[in-house]
Amino acid sequence: MSTDLFSLAGRAALITGGSRGIGRMIAEGFLRCGARVIISARKAAQCESAAQEMAALGDCVAIPADVSTVDGARALADAVMQREPKLDILVNNAGAAWLAPFDEFPESGWDKVVDLNLKTPFFLTQALAPALRASAHPPAKVINIASIDGIVINPQETYPYQASKAGLIQLTRRMAAHLIREGIVVSGIAPGAFASNMNLDARDRGDEVAKRIPARRIGAADDMAGAAIYLASRAGDYVVGETIVVDGGVAYAAR
């Protein structure tokens, strides 16, 4: 067995939504394993500040961008490829949620969530495909961050969020079937309860949420980083099109 099975030394990675929450957990894990990391987020000041803080762990820079439109995704891809013409890892993590009653759910909320959660991962990957094909550490890796809400029904009325995450899991399979022929492995992660600005219950009422989780705790940063490192490293080279559920047993308990 290779001694560097989980090493990311010398690899270049882009993580969208990398300034906080799950994206930052993954970024910090990648840095500790030797990767060069670019984080992107819509809020420039927050993105730059996070990159400066994480630079204590390794080579981390910020390229702020709004990837909620195709033009924005392509602009980010152009900026990344100027810095890293050979990209080894792309983590499509940027996402949004919208909660509203069924009878009042607005089209604007639907479009915002579906565009960012489902359309952006496709078009950003498409735009970065030349750099991924040129990876210095083939196969290149694309990791789509889905959610267990795309697998089991969350009682909250987050209709486009749940639909978009289910769609992203299937999109991961479809992209994987095509891109594996080009030396790009596509896979996914479906997180459960992790403390973040998107999951306020886990962040603010973690002990209460933990009671509903078979593992009796919410997810920790190492839980998320470990899954992403596995998929991004040599260890995950043969995992194609699969979405790994990282939720402490919630999805299986629901079944």
C-alpha positions as CSV (number, residue, x, y, z in Angstrom):
1,M,0.0,0.0,0.0
2,S,1.3,3.5,-0.9
3,T,2.4,5.5,2.1
4,D,1.0,8.7,0.5
5,L,-2.4,7.3,-0.2
6,F,-4.2,10.3,1.4
7,S,-1.6,12.9,0.5
8,L,-2.5,16.0,-1.5
9,A,1.0,17.3,-1.7
10,G,1.6,19.4,-4.7
11,R,-2.1,19.4,-5.8
12,A,-4.0,22.5,-6.7
13,A,-7.6,22.8,-5.5
14,L,-10.5,25.3,-5.9
15,I,-13.3,25.3,-3.3
16,T,-16.3,27.4,-3.9
17,G,-18.0,28.7,-0.8
18,G,-14.7,28.1,0.9
19,S,-14.6,31.0,3.3
20,R,-16.9,29.4,5.9
21,G,-18.9,26.3,7.0
22,I,-18.4,23.1,5.1
23,G,-16.3,24.7,2.4
24,R,-13.8,26.0,5.0
25,M,-13.7,22.6,6.8
26,I,-12.6,21.1,3.5
27,A,-10.2,23.8,2.7
28,E,-8.4,23.5,6.0
29,G,-8.3,19.7,5.6
30,F,-6.8,20.0,2.1
31,L,-4.1,22.5,3.3
32,R,-3.1,20.2,6.2
33,C,-2.6,17.4,3.5
34,G,-0.3,19.6,1.4
35,A,-2.6,21.0,-1.3
36,R,-2.4,24.5,-2.7
37,V,-5.9,25.9,-2.1
38,I,-7.9,28.7,-3.8
39,I,-11.1,29.6,-2.0
40,S,-13.9,31.6,-3.6
41,A,-16.9,33.3,-2.1
42,R,-19.3,36.1,-3.1
43,K,-18.3,38.4,-0.2
44,A,-14.9,39.6,-1.0
45,A,-13.8,40.9,2.4
46,Q,-14.8,37.7,4.1
47,C,-13.2,35.6,1.4
48,E,-9.9,37.5,1.7
49,S,-9.9,37.3,5.5
50,A,-10.6,33.6,5.5
51,A,-7.7,33.0,3.1
52,Q,-5.3,35.0,5.2
53,E,-6.3,33.1,8.3
54,M,-5.9,29.7,6.6
55,A,-2.5,30.7,5.1
56,A,-1.1,29.7,8.4
57,L,-1.8,26.1,7.4
58,G,-0.4,26.3,3.9
59,D,-0.7,28.0,0.5
60,C,-4.2,29.5,0.5
61,V,-5.4,32.4,-1.6
62,A,-8.8,34.0,-2.3
63,I,-10.5,34.7,-5.6
64,P,-13.8,36.3,-4.7
65,A,-16.6,35.7,-7.2
66,D,-20.3,35.5,-7.6
67,V,-20.9,32.1,-9.3
68,S,-24.7,32.3,-9.2
69,T,-24.7,33.1,-12.9
70,V,-23.0,31.3,-15.8
71,D,-21.0,34.4,-16.6
72,G,-19.8,34.6,-13.0
73,A,-18.8,31.0,-13.0
74,R,-16.9,31.5,-16.3
75,A,-15.2,34.6,-14.9
76,L,-14.0,32.6,-11.9
77,A,-12.7,29.8,-14.1
78,D,-10.7,32.3,-16.2
79,A,-9.2,33.8,-13.0
80,V,-8.3,30.4,-11.6
81,M,-6.7,29.2,-14.8
82,Q,-4.5,32.2,-15.0
83,R,-3.1,31.1,-11.6
84,E,-3.4,27.3,-12.0
85,P,-3.5,26.2,-15.6
86,K,-3.4,22.6,-14.3
87,L,-6.2,22.2,-11.7
88,D,-6.2,18.9,-9.8
89,I,-9.3,19.3,-7.6
90,L,-12.6,21.2,-7.9
91,V,-15.0,21.2,-4.9
92,N,-18.5,22.6,-6.0
93,N,-19.6,23.7,-2.5
94,A,-21.3,27.1,-3.0
95,G,-25.0,26.8,-2.3
96,A,-28.1,28.5,-1.1
97,A,-31.4,27.6,0.7
98,W,-34.8,29.3,0.9
99,L,-37.6,28.5,3.3
100,A,-41.2,29.6,2.6
101,P,-44.7,28.0,2.9
102,F,-45.9,26.1,-0.1
103,D,-48.7,28.5,-1.0
104,E,-46.3,31.5,-0.8
105,F,-43.1,30.2,-2.2
106,P,-41.7,32.8,-4.6
107,E,-40.2,32.2,-8.0
108,S,-37.2,34.4,-7.1
109,G,-36.3,32.0,-4.2
110,W,-36.7,29.0,-6.4
111,D,-34.5,30.4,-9.2
112,K,-31.8,31.6,-6.7
113,V,-31.5,28.1,-5.1
114,V,-31.7,26.0,-8.2
115,D,-29.3,28.1,-10.2
116,L,-26.6,28.1,-7.5
117,N,-27.1,24.6,-6.3
118,L,-27.6,22.8,-9.6
119,K,-26.7,24.9,-12.6
120,T,-23.5,26.4,-11.2
121,P,-21.7,23.1,-10.5
122,F,-22.3,22.0,-14.1
123,F,-21.2,25.2,-15.8
124,L,-18.2,25.9,-13.5
125,T,-17.0,22.3,-14.1
126,Q,-17.5,22.9,-17.8
127,A,-15.5,26.1,-17.8
128,L,-12.7,24.5,-15.8
129,A,-12.6,21.3,-17.9
130,P,-9.4,22.4,-19.8
131,A,-7.5,22.8,-16.5
132,L,-8.9,19.6,-15.1
133,R,-7.9,17.7,-18.2
134,A,-4.4,19.1,-17.8
135,S,-4.1,18.0,-14.1
136,A,-0.6,17.4,-12.9
137,H,-1.9,14.5,-10.8
138,P,-4.3,12.6,-12.9
139,P,-7.0,11.7,-12.5
140,A,-8.4,15.2,-11.6
141,K,-11.2,15.2,-9.1
142,V,-14.5,17.0,-9.0
143,I,-16.4,16.8,-5.7
144,N,-20.0,18.0,-5.7
145,I,-21.4,18.9,-2.2
146,A,-25.0,17.7,-2.1
147,S,-27.0,17.0,1.1
148,I,-29.0,14.3,2.8
149,D,-32.0,16.5,2.0
150,G,-31.6,15.2,-1.5
151,I,-32.0,11.6,-0.2
152,V,-34.5,11.8,2.5
153,I,-37.3,14.4,3.1
154,N,-36.6,17.2,5.5
155,P,-39.9,18.4,7.1
156,Q,-38.8,22.1,6.5
157,E,-40.4,23.7,3.5
158,T,-37.2,24.1,1.5
159,Y,-38.6,22.9,-1.7
160,P,-36.0,23.9,-4.3
161,Y,-33.1,23.1,-1.9
162,Q,-34.2,19.5,-1.5
163,A,-35.0,19.2,-5.2
164,S,-31.7,20.7,-6.3
165,K,-29.6,18.5,-4.0
166,A,-31.4,15.4,-5.3
167,G,-30.7,16.7,-8.8
168,L,-27.1,17.3,-8.0
169,I,-26.7,13.7,-6.9
170,Q,-28.0,12.5,-10.3
171,L,-26.0,15.1,-12.1
172,T,-22.9,13.8,-10.4
173,R,-23.5,10.4,-11.8
174,R,-24.2,11.7,-15.3
175,M,-21.1,13.9,-15.3
176,A,-19.0,11.1,-13.9
177,A,-20.0,8.7,-16.7
178,H,-18.8,11.2,-19.3
179,L,-15.7,12.8,-17.7
180,I,-14.1,9.5,-16.5
181,R,-13.1,9.0,-20.1
182,E,-11.2,12.2,-20.0
183,G,-9.3,11.5,-16.8
184,I,-11.6,13.4,-14.5
185,V,-13.3,11.6,-11.6
186,V,-16.6,13.1,-10.4
187,S,-18.0,12.2,-7.0
188,G,-20.1,13.8,-4.3
189,I,-20.6,14.2,-0.6
190,A,-24.1,14.4,1.1
191,P,-23.6,16.1,4.5
192,G,-26.0,15.8,7.3
193,A,-25.9,18.2,10.3
194,F,-22.8,20.3,10.4
195,A,-22.6,23.7,12.1
196,S,-22.8,26.4,9.5
197,N,-24.7,29.6,8.5
198,M,-26.9,27.4,6.3
199,N,-27.7,25.0,9.1
200,L,-28.5,27.3,12.0
201,D,-30.0,24.5,14.0
202,A,-26.8,22.5,14.1
203,R,-24.8,25.7,14.8
204,D,-27.0,27.2,17.5
205,R,-28.7,24.1,19.0
206,G,-26.2,21.4,18.4
207,D,-26.9,19.5,21.6
208,E,-30.6,19.3,20.8
209,V,-30.0,18.3,17.2
210,A,-27.6,15.6,18.3
211,K,-30.4,13.8,20.1
212,R,-32.0,13.1,16.7
213,I,-28.8,11.7,15.2
214,P,-28.0,8.0,15.6
215,A,-24.3,8.9,16.2
216,R,-25.5,11.3,19.0
217,R,-23.5,14.2,17.8
218,I,-23.4,16.7,14.9
219,G,-20.7,16.5,12.3
220,A,-17.2,17.8,13.2
221,A,-14.8,19.5,10.8
222,D,-12.6,16.4,10.6
223,D,-15.6,14.3,9.6
224,M,-16.2,16.5,6.5
225,A,-12.5,17.0,5.8
226,G,-11.8,13.3,6.0
227,A,-14.5,12.4,3.4
228,A,-13.3,15.1,1.0
229,I,-9.6,14.2,1.4
230,Y,-10.5,10.5,0.7
231,L,-12.2,11.5,-2.5
232,A,-9.6,14.1,-3.6
233,S,-6.6,11.9,-2.9
234,R,-5.2,8.7,-4.5
235,A,-7.4,6.8,-2.1
236,G,-10.5,7.8,-4.0
237,D,-9.3,7.4,-7.6
238,Y,-11.6,4.4,-8.2
239,V,-14.7,6.0,-6.7
240,V,-16.6,7.2,-9.7
241,G,-20.1,8.8,-9.6
242,E,-20.8,7.9,-6.0
243,T,-22.1,10.4,-3.4
244,I,-20.9,9.5,0.1
245,V,-23.4,10.2,2.9
246,V,-21.7,11.8,5.9
247,D,-24.5,12.3,8.4
248,G,-24.0,10.1,11.5
249,G,-26.7,7.6,10.4
250,V,-29.6,10.0,9.8
251,A,-30.5,8.9,6.3
252,Y,-30.5,5.2,7.2
253,A,-32.5,5.8,10.3
254,A,-35.1,7.6,8.3
255,R,-35.4,4.6,5.9
